[in-house]
Amino acid sequence: MNTRISVDSFASRWPTKLPITLTYTRTLDVRPSAITRKFVGNDVDPQQAGKDVHVANVLTGHFLKQGDRLMITLEAIQVKGTSFCGRAT
């Protein structure tokens, strides 16, 4: 049996799994997906979304599948102001 997770399987699950994992970080407040689901898409302003759900920072990201590789980019954006808190790929 192959225990390696497929890129397709991971790509479909990571948007759900990441917030669950982040809830174990004591310095973060993670909003339930039922609240954040309406902000999925390309035309979303992260700062406005953050204001709508009353948070200081918004974590946004995307993934790019290339063959059997998956590149994930995450950005933490301050709701007040115009700066990034951090970025990781």
CNS distance restraints for C-alpha pairs under 8 A (distance, minus, plus):
assign (resid   5 and name CA) (resid   9 and name CA) 6.67 0.50 0.50
assign (resid   5 and name CA) (resid  10 and name CA) 6.64 0.50 0.50
assign (resid   6 and name CA) (resid  10 and name CA) 6.21 0.50 0.50
assign (resid   6 and name CA) (resid  68 and name CA) 7.79 0.50 0.50
assign (resid   7 and name CA) (resid  11 and name CA) 5.91 0.50 0.50
assign (resid   7 and name CA) (resid  65 and name CA) 7.65 0.50 0.50
assign (resid   7 and name CA) (resid  68 and name CA) 6.00 0.50 0.50
assign (resid   7 and name CA) (resid  69 and name CA) 6.68 0.50 0.50
assign (resid   7 and name CA) (resid  70 and name CA) 6.40 0.50 0.50
assign (resid   8 and name CA) (resid  12 and name CA) 6.27 0.50 0.50
assign (resid   9 and name CA) (resid  13 and name CA) 6.41 0.50 0.50
assign (resid  10 and name CA) (resid  14 and name CA) 5.82 0.50 0.50
assign (resid  11 and name CA) (resid  15 and name CA) 7.82 0.50 0.50
assign (resid  11 and name CA) (resid  63 and name CA) 7.56 0.50 0.50
assign (resid  11 and name CA) (resid  70 and name CA) 7.61 0.50 0.50
assign (resid  13 and name CA) (resid  17 and name CA) 6.17 0.50 0.50
assign (resid  14 and name CA) (resid  18 and name CA) 5.71 0.50 0.50
assign (resid  15 and name CA) (resid  19 and name CA) 7.20 0.50 0.50
assign (resid  16 and name CA) (resid  20 and name CA) 6.86 0.50 0.50
assign (resid  16 and name CA) (resid  33 and name CA) 7.69 0.50 0.50
assign (resid  17 and name CA) (resid  21 and name CA) 6.23 0.50 0.50
assign (resid  18 and name CA) (resid  22 and name CA) 6.16 0.50 0.50
assign (resid  19 and name CA) (resid  23 and name CA) 6.30 0.50 0.50
assign (resid  19 and name CA) (resid  30 and name CA) 6.57 0.50 0.50
assign (resid  20 and name CA) (resid  24 and name CA) 7.56 0.50 0.50
assign (resid  21 and name CA) (resid  25 and name CA) 7.81 0.50 0.50
assign (resid  22 and name CA) (resid  28 and name CA) 7.18 0.50 0.50
assign (resid  22 and name CA) (resid  30 and name CA) 6.99 0.50 0.50
assign (resid  23 and name CA) (resid  28 and name CA) 6.89 0.50 0.50
assign (resid  23 and name CA) (resid  29 and name CA) 6.86 0.50 0.50
assign (resid  23 and name CA) (resid  30 and name CA) 5.85 0.50 0.50
assign (resid  31 and name CA) (resid  35 and name CA) 6.64 0.50 0.50
assign (resid  31 and name CA) (resid  36 and name CA) 6.85 0.50 0.50
assign (resid  32 and name CA) (resid  36 and name CA) 6.58 0.50 0.50
assign (resid  33 and name CA) (resid  37 and name CA) 5.42 0.50 0.50
assign (resid  34 and name CA) (resid  38 and name CA) 7.97 0.50 0.50
assign (resid  35 and name CA) (resid  53 and name CA) 7.84 0.50 0.50
assign (resid  36 and name CA) (resid  40 and name CA) 7.50 0.50 0.50
assign (resid  39 and name CA) (resid  44 and name CA) 6.10 0.50 0.50
assign (resid  39 and name CA) (resid  49 and name CA) 6.83 0.50 0.50
assign (resid  40 and name CA) (resid  44 and name CA) 7.16 0.50 0.50
assign (resid  44 and name CA) (resid  49 and name CA) 7.34 0.50 0.50
assign (resid  45 and name CA) (resid  49 and name CA) 6.18 0.50 0.50
assign (resid  46 and name CA) (resid  50 and name CA) 6.09 0.50 0.50
assign (resid  46 and name CA) (resid  58 and name CA) 6.39 0.50 0.50
assign (resid  46 and name CA) (resid  60 and name CA) 7.43 0.50 0.50
assign (resid  46 and name CA) (resid  77 and name CA) 7.27 0.50 0.50
assign (resid  46 and name CA) (resid  79 and name CA) 7.37 0.50 0.50
assign (resid  47 and name CA) (resid  51 and name CA) 6.31 0.50 0.50
assign (resid  47 and name CA) (resid  58 and name CA) 7.29 0.50 0.50
assign (resid  47 and name CA) (resid  77 and name CA) 7.40 0.50 0.50
assign (resid  47 and name CA) (resid  78 and name CA) 7.03 0.50 0.50
assign (resid  47 and name CA) (resid  79 and name CA) 4.51 0.50 0.50
assign (resid  47 and name CA) (resid  80 and name CA) 7.25 0.50 0.50
assign (resid  48 and name CA) (resid  52 and name CA) 6.14 0.50 0.50
assign (resid  48 and name CA) (resid  79 and name CA) 7.39 0.50 0.50
assign (resid  49 and name CA) (resid  53 and name CA) 6.44 0.50 0.50
assign (resid  49 and name CA) (resid  58 and name CA) 7.91 0.50 0.50
assign (resid  50 and name CA) (resid  54 and name CA) 5.81 0.50 0.50
assign (resid  50 and name CA) (resid  55 and name CA) 5.21 0.50 0.50
assign (resid  50 and name CA) (resid  56 and name CA) 6.81 0.50 0.50
assign (resid  50 and name CA) (resid  57 and name CA) 6.62 0.50 0.50
assign (resid  50 and name CA) (resid  58 and name CA) 5.90 0.50 0.50
assign (resid  50 and name CA) (resid  79 and name CA) 5.69 0.50 0.50
assign (resid  51 and name CA) (resid  55 and name CA) 6.36 0.50 0.50
assign (resid  51 and name CA) (resid  56 and name CA) 7.97 0.50 0.50
assign (resid  51 and name CA) (resid  79 and name CA) 6.69 0.50 0.50
assign (resid  55 and name CA) (resid  79 and name CA) 7.21 0.50 0.50
assign (resid  56 and name CA) (resid  78 and name CA) 6.10 0.50 0.50
assign (resid  56 and name CA) (resid  79 and name CA) 5.34 0.50 0.50
assign (resid  56 and name CA) (resid  80 and name CA) 7.03 0.50 0.50
assign (resid  57 and name CA) (resid  76 and name CA) 6.38 0.50 0.50
assign (resid  57 and name CA) (resid  77 and name CA) 5.40 0.50 0.50
assign (resid  57 and name CA) (resid  78 and name CA) 4.49 0.50 0.50
assign (resid  57 and name CA) (resid  79 and name CA) 5.31 0.50 0.50
assign (resid  57 and name CA) (resid  85 and name CA) 7.92 0.50 0.50
assign (resid  58 and name CA) (resid  76 and name CA) 5.54 0.50 0.50
assign (resid  58 and name CA) (resid  77 and name CA) 5.15 0.50 0.50
assign (resid  58 and name CA) (resid  78 and name CA) 6.50 0.50 0.50
assign (resid  58 and name CA) (resid  79 and name CA) 6.81 0.50 0.50
assign (resid  59 and name CA) (resid  74 and name CA) 6.74 0.50 0.50
assign (resid  59 and name CA) (resid  75 and name CA) 5.60 0.50 0.50
assign (resid  59 and name CA) (resid  76 and name CA) 4.46 0.50 0.50
assign (resid  59 and name CA) (resid  77 and name CA) 6.38 0.50 0.50
assign (resid  60 and name CA) (resid  74 and name CA) 5.66 0.50 0.50
assign (resid  60 and name CA) (resid  75 and name CA) 5.28 0.50 0.50
assign (resid  60 and name CA) (resid  76 and name CA) 6.44 0.50 0.50
assign (resid  60 and name CA) (resid  77 and name CA) 7.66 0.50 0.50
assign (resid  61 and name CA) (resid  72 and name CA) 7.24 0.50 0.50
assign (resid  61 and name CA) (resid  73 and name CA) 5.30 0.50 0.50
assign (resid  61 and name CA) (resid  74 and name CA) 4.20 0.50 0.50
assign (resid  61 and name CA) (resid  75 and name CA) 5.94 0.50 0.50
assign (resid  62 and name CA) (resid  72 and name CA) 5.94 0.50 0.50
assign (resid  62 and name CA) (resid  73 and name CA) 5.53 0.50 0.50
assign (resid  62 and name CA) (resid  74 and name CA) 6.79 0.50 0.50
assign (resid  63 and name CA) (resid  70 and name CA) 6.73 0.50 0.50
assign (resid  63 and name CA) (resid  71 and name CA) 5.46 0.50 0.50
assign (resid  63 and name CA) (resid  72 and name CA) 4.36 0.50 0.50
assign (resid  63 and name CA) (resid  73 and name CA) 6.20 0.50 0.50
assign (resid  64 and name CA) (resid  70 and name CA) 5.79 0.50 0.50
assign (resid  64 and name CA) (resid  71 and name CA) 5.16 0.50 0.50
assign (resid  64 and name CA) (resid  72 and name CA) 6.58 0.50 0.50
assign (resid  65 and name CA) (resid  69 and name CA) 5.91 0.50 0.50
assign (resid  65 and name CA) (resid  70 and name CA) 4.60 0.50 0.50
assign (resid  65 and name CA) (resid  71 and name CA) 6.43 0.50 0.50
assign (resid  66 and name CA) (resid  70 and name CA) 6.22 0.50 0.50
assign (resid  66 and name CA) (resid  71 and name CA) 7.94 0.50 0.50
assign (resid  71 and name CA) (resid  89 and name CA) 6.86 0.50 0.50
assign (resid  72 and name CA) (resid  89 and name CA) 5.54 0.50 0.50
assign (resid  73 and name CA) (resid  87 and name CA) 7.30 0.50 0.50
assign (resid  73 and name CA) (resid  88 and name CA) 5.73 0.50 0.50
assign (resid  73 and name CA) (resid  89 and name CA) 4.28 0.50 0.50
assign (resid  74 and name CA) (resid  87 and name CA) 5.69 0.50 0.50
assign (resid  74 and name CA) (resid  88 and name CA) 5.38 0.50 0.50
assign (resid  74 and name CA) (resid  89 and name CA) 6.41 0.50 0.50
assign (resid  75 and name CA) (resid  84 and name CA) 7.09 0.50 0.50
assign (resid  75 and name CA) (resid  85 and name CA) 7.49 0.50 0.50
assign (resid  75 and name CA) (resid  86 and name CA) 5.78 0.50 0.50
assign (resid  75 and name CA) (resid  87 and name CA) 4.38 0.50 0.50
assign (resid  75 and name CA) (resid  88 and name CA) 6.58 0.50 0.50
assign (resid  76 and name CA) (resid  84 and name CA) 5.87 0.50 0.50
assign (resid  76 and name CA) (resid  85 and name CA) 5.05 0.50 0.50
assign (resid  76 and name CA) (resid  86 and name CA) 5.20 0.50 0.50
assign (resid  76 and name CA) (resid  87 and name CA) 6.36 0.50 0.50
assign (resid  77 and name CA) (resid  82 and name CA) 7.82 0.50 0.50
assign (resid  77 and name CA) (resid  83 and name CA) 6.44 0.50 0.50
assign (resid  77 and name CA) (resid  84 and name CA) 4.54 0.50 0.50
assign (resid  77 and name CA) (resid  85 and name CA) 5.46 0.50 0.50
assign (resid  77 and name CA) (resid  86 and name CA) 7.33 0.50 0.50
assign (resid  78 and name CA) (resid  82 and name CA) 6.71 0.50 0.50
assign (resid  78 and name CA) (resid  83 and name CA) 6.03 0.50 0.50
assign (resid  78 and name CA) (resid  84 and name CA) 6.05 0.50 0.50
assign (resid  78 and name CA) (resid  85 and name CA) 6.28 0.50 0.50
